[in-house]
Amino acid sequence: MDVRARNNVSIVGKDGGPTVMLAHGFGCDQQLWRAVTELLTPTCRVVLFDHVGAGASDVAAWDQERYSSLDAYAADVVDIVTDLDLRNVTFVGHSVASMIGVLAAAARPDLFARLVLLTPSPRYIDDGDYRGGFSIADIDELLDSLDSNYLGWSRQMAPQIMGNPDRPELGDELTESFCRTDPACARSFARATFLSDNRADLERVVTPTLVIDCANDSLAPPSVGRYVCEHITGSSLITLDASGHCPQVSNPDITAQAILSFVDFS
């Protein structure tokens, strides 16, 4: 299958500039990178895409068994990079896409020059001394609610995830993005996201990595960002003075600035 059609791939920006690949998280699509893309394109070649089942991707390519784990999404990223013959890619993954990037770079480190992990979480469920922010009961309740009424869940959860109650239009934008995602695909992707445990995969990463988290994020608190940074050898951490889980939407200026600070322009 043509990966451009499967994943609704688009390439914009400066010809000959460093290649930056932007990957969206659960319930989102490439449109949520809009403001950051505008800030990157004057100096970078930007690759955007939708995960299968999201945005304008080819839903016919979705298979429940295949996309029951993050490995399939990581394989899609590798397909895009190889099929489009992209070189020296800086991969920027938001939320669960950060772990998709970790898996892709661990499998094919030759394809990626740098990783930027934006509000990452290798595990959402608390486990012993590890604090992911949620109990098993919390996640079970979240998934049950999503299964029973996806659109209602989207309207309720999007403002909480966005985390900027004084700017309700941001929560509305995320709600609209959730509603553009095929419900069956979303339910499967939610399980792959919230039940995953990628802590051991962090130590497999040899690609230079920047972790970006937010000072206030209920979905991936700062302690999780520190954990990711501590478990990827040689990585660095930037904490944005921002609230919520989607700084590319709520604070695109400082998010783009952090990304550009790590891109290799040599």
C-alpha positions in Angstrom: 0.0 0.0 0.0 1.1 3.6 -0.7 2.2 4.9 2.6 1.3 8.5 1.5 -2.3 7.4 1.2 -2.4 5.1 4.1 -1.0 7.7 6.5 -2.1 10.9 4.7 1.5 12.0 4.5 2.3 15.6 3.7 5.6 17.3 3.3 5.9 21.1 3.7 8.6 23.7 4.4 12.1 24.5 3.3 13.6 22.3 0.6 17.0 21.2 1.8 16.3 22.1 5.4 16.7 19.5 8.1 13.8 17.0 8.1 11.5 17.1 11.1 8.8 14.4 11.4 5.8 15.3 13.6 3.8 12.5 15.0 0.5 13.0 16.9 -0.8 11.3 19.9 -4.0 9.4 20.8 -7.2 11.0 19.6 -5.4 13.6 17.6 -4.3 14.1 14.0 -1.7 16.1 12.2 -4.0 19.2 12.3 -3.0 19.7 15.9 0.5 20.5 14.8 -0.7 23.4 12.7 0.7 26.3 14.8 4.1 24.5 15.4 4.3 23.6 11.7 4.1 27.3 10.8 7.0 28.1 13.1 9.2 25.2 11.8 8.6 25.5 8.0 10.8 28.6 7.4 13.9 26.6 8.3 12.9 23.0 8.3 11.4 20.4 5.9 8.4 19.1 7.9 6.8 15.7 7.5 3.3 15.3 8.8 1.1 12.2 8.9 -1.9 10.6 10.5 -1.8 7.3 12.3 -4.1 4.7 10.7 -7.6 5.3 12.0 -7.0 9.0 12.7 -7.6 12.1 10.7 -7.6 11.5 6.9 -5.7 8.3 7.0 -7.0 5.3 5.1 -9.2 3.5 7.6 -9.4 0.5 5.3 -5.8 -0.2 6.2 -6.7 -0.6 9.9 -6.8 -4.1 11.3 -7.8 -4.7 14.9 -5.2 -7.4 15.6 -2.3 -5.6 13.9 -3.0 -2.3 15.7 -3.6 -3.8 19.1 0.0 -2.8 20.1 2.2 0.2 19.6 4.6 -1.9 17.5 2.4 -1.6 14.5 2.3 2.2 14.7 6.1 2.1 15.0 6.4 -0.1 11.9 4.3 2.4 10.0 6.7 5.2 11.0 9.6 3.1 9.7 7.7 2.5 6.5 7.1 6.2 5.9 10.8 7.0 6.5 12.1 4.3 4.3 9.5 4.5 1.5 10.0 8.3 1.2 13.8 7.9 1.5 14.0 10.5 4.3 17.4 11.1 5.7 18.7 12.4 9.1 15.2 12.6 10.5 14.4 14.4 13.7 11.3 12.6 15.0 9.0 14.5 17.3 6.4 12.4 19.0 3.6 13.8 21.1 2.3 11.7 24.1 2.0 8.1 23.0 3.7 8.9 19.7 6.8 9.5 21.8 6.9 5.9 22.7 6.1 4.9 19.1 9.2 6.9 18.2 11.2 5.1 20.9 10.2 1.8 19.4 10.9 2.9 15.8 14.3 4.3 16.7 15.2 1.3 18.8 14.4 -1.0 15.9 16.0 1.2 13.2 18.5 3.6 14.8 20.0 4.2 11.4 16.9 6.1 10.2 16.7 8.7 13.0 19.2 11.4 13.8 17.4 12.7 16.8 14.3 12.1 19.0 12.1 14.7 20.6 9.7 13.2 23.1 6.9 15.7 23.9 4.9 15.0 27.1 5.9 11.3 27.0 4.8 8.5 29.3 6.3 5.0 29.1 3.6 3.7 31.4 0.4 5.4 32.6 -0.3 2.9 35.4 1.4 3.2 38.8 3.7 0.2 39.5 5.6 -0.1 42.8 7.9 3.0 43.1 7.0 4.1 39.6 4.3 6.7 39.4 2.6 7.0 36.0 -0.3 9.0 37.4 -3.1 6.4 37.3 -4.2 3.3 39.1 -5.4 0.2 37.3 -8.9 1.1 38.4 -8.6 4.5 36.9 -7.6 3.1 33.5 -10.3 0.4 33.6 -12.8 3.1 34.2 -11.4 5.3 31.4 -11.6 2.5 28.9 -15.1 1.4 30.0 -16.3 4.9 29.5 -14.6 5.2 26.1 -16.2 1.9 25.1 -19.7 2.8 26.1 -19.9 6.3 24.7 -16.9 7.5 22.7 -18.2 10.8 21.7 -19.4 11.6 25.3 -16.1 10.5 26.6 -14.4 12.8 24.1 -16.4 15.8 25.1 -15.7 15.2 28.8 -12.0 14.3 28.6 -10.7 16.7 26.0 -10.8 19.8 28.2 -9.2 17.9 31.1 -6.4 16.7 28.8 -5.9 20.1 27.3 -5.6 21.5 30.8 -6.4 25.2 30.1 -9.9 25.9 31.5 -9.5 29.6 30.9 -9.2 28.9 27.2 -12.2 26.6 26.5 -11.6 26.9 22.7 -8.5 24.7 23.1 -10.6 21.9 24.6 -13.1 22.3 21.8 -10.4 21.9 19.3 -9.2 18.7 20.9 -12.8 17.4 21.1 -13.2 18.0 17.4 -10.0 16.1 16.8 -11.3 13.1 18.8 -14.5 13.2 16.8 -12.5 13.0 13.5 -11.1 9.7 14.7 -12.9 6.5 13.8 -14.4 5.2 17.1 -13.5 1.6 16.6 -9.9 2.5 15.8 -9.9 4.9 18.8 -11.0 2.2 21.2 -8.2 -0.1 20.0 -5.6 2.7 20.1 -6.7 3.6 23.6 -6.0 0.2 24.9 -2.6 0.1 23.1 -1.8 3.5 24.7 -3.0 3.2 28.2 -2.2 -0.4 28.9 1.3 -0.2 27.4 4.6 -0.5 29.4 7.6 0.8 27.4 9.9 1.4 30.4 12.3 -1.3 29.3 12.4 0.1 25.8 13.9 3.4 26.9 17.2 1.7 27.6 17.3 0.5 24.0 17.5 4.0 22.6 20.9 5.1 21.3 19.6 8.1 19.3 20.3 11.6 20.8 17.1 12.5 22.6 15.3 15.5 24.0 12.5 15.1 26.5 10.0 18.0 26.7 7.4 18.1 29.4 5.1 20.7 31.0 5.2 22.1 34.5 1.6 21.1 35.0 0.3 18.0 33.2 -2.3 15.7 34.8 -1.7 13.0 32.2 2.1 12.9 32.2 3.3 14.7 35.4 6.9 16.1 35.5 8.1 13.1 37.5 7.4 10.9 34.4 9.4 13.3 32.2 12.3 13.0 34.6 12.0 9.2 34.6 12.1 9.1 30.8 15.2 11.4 30.8 17.0 9.3 33.4 16.4 6.1 31.5 17.6 7.2 28.1 21.3 7.4 28.1 22.6 10.9 27.3 19.1 12.5 27.0 18.3 16.0 28.1 15.1 17.5 29.6 13.3 20.8 29.0 10.3 21.6 31.2 8.0 24.2 29.5 6.2 26.8 31.6 2.9 25.5 30.4 -0.2 23.6 31.6 -1.9 20.6 30.0 -0.8 17.7 27.9 -0.8 19.4 24.5 1.6 22.3 24.5 1.8 22.2 20.7 -1.7 23.6 20.8 -1.7 25.7 24.0 1.8 27.0 23.8 3.1 26.5 20.2 5.8 29.3 20.4 7.8 27.8 23.2 7.2 24.2 22.0 8.6 25.1 18.6 11.5 26.9 20.2 12.4 23.8 22.2 12.2 21.6 19.1 14.3 23.9 17.0 16.9 24.1 19.8 17.6 20.4 19.3 17.5 20.2 15.5 20.8 19.8 13.8 21.2 22.7 11.3 24.9 21.9 10.4 
